[in-house]
């Protein structure tokens, strides 16, 4: 997975973190236990 994008009208509702949690859960089921996460510091909206 390269990025998570949530349309502007749905932001600030916890959707992004829920998408990430679901992705992490599915990866864990496949035996992947480590995920590196990064974000652009200039994108203030990407951090709750």
The 8 nearest C-alpha neighbors of each residue, nearest first, counted from 0:
[[1, 2, 3, 22, 19, 34, 36, 23],
 [0, 2, 3, 36, 4, 37, 38, 35],
 [3, 1, 0, 4, 38, 37, 19, 36],
 [2, 4, 15, 5, 1, 18, 19, 0],
 [3, 5, 2, 6, 15, 7, 45, 10],
 [4, 6, 10, 7, 15, 9, 3, 14],
 [5, 7, 9, 8, 10, 4, 14, 15],
 [8, 6, 10, 9, 5, 11, 4, 44],
 [7, 9, 6, 10, 5, 11, 12, 14],
 [10, 8, 7, 6, 5, 12, 11, 14],
 [9, 11, 7, 12, 8, 5, 6, 14],
 [12, 10, 13, 9, 14, 47, 15, 44],
 [11, 13, 10, 14, 9, 15, 16, 8],
 [14, 12, 16, 15, 11, 17, 10, 47],
 [13, 15, 17, 16, 12, 18, 10, 5],
 [16, 14, 18, 17, 13, 19, 5, 3],
 [15, 17, 19, 18, 14, 13, 20, 21],
 [16, 18, 20, 14, 19, 15, 21, 13],
 [19, 17, 15, 21, 16, 20, 14, 22],
 [18, 20, 16, 22, 17, 21, 23, 15],
 [21, 19, 17, 23, 22, 18, 16, 24],
 [22, 20, 24, 18, 23, 19, 17, 25],
 [21, 23, 19, 25, 24, 20, 26, 18],
 [24, 22, 26, 20, 21, 25, 27, 19],
 [25, 23, 21, 27, 22, 26, 20, 28],
 [26, 24, 28, 22, 27, 23, 21, 29],
 [27, 25, 23, 29, 31, 28, 24, 22],
 [26, 28, 31, 30, 24, 29, 25, 32],
 [29, 27, 25, 26, 30, 24, 31, 23],
 [30, 28, 26, 27, 31, 25, 32, 24],
 [31, 29, 27, 28, 32, 26, 25, 33],
 [32, 30, 27, 26, 29, 33, 28, 34],
 [31, 33, 27, 30, 34, 26, 23, 29],
 [34, 32, 31, 35, 27, 26, 23, 30],
 [33, 35, 36, 32, 31, 23, 26, 27],
 [36, 34, 33, 37, 32, 38, 0, 23],
 [37, 35, 34, 38, 2, 1, 33, 19],
 [38, 36, 35, 39, 40, 2, 34, 1],
 [37, 39, 40, 36, 45, 42, 46, 41],
 [38, 40, 41, 42, 37, 45, 43, 46],
 [41, 39, 42, 38, 43, 45, 46, 37],
 [40, 42, 39, 43, 38, 44, 45, 46],
 [43, 41, 40, 39, 44, 45, 38, 46],
 [42, 44, 45, 41, 46, 40, 39, 47],
 [45, 43, 42, 46, 47, 11, 10, 41],
 [46, 44, 43, 42, 47, 38, 39, 40],
 [47, 45, 44, 43, 42, 38, 40, 39],
 [46, 45, 44, 11, 43, 13, 16, 15]]
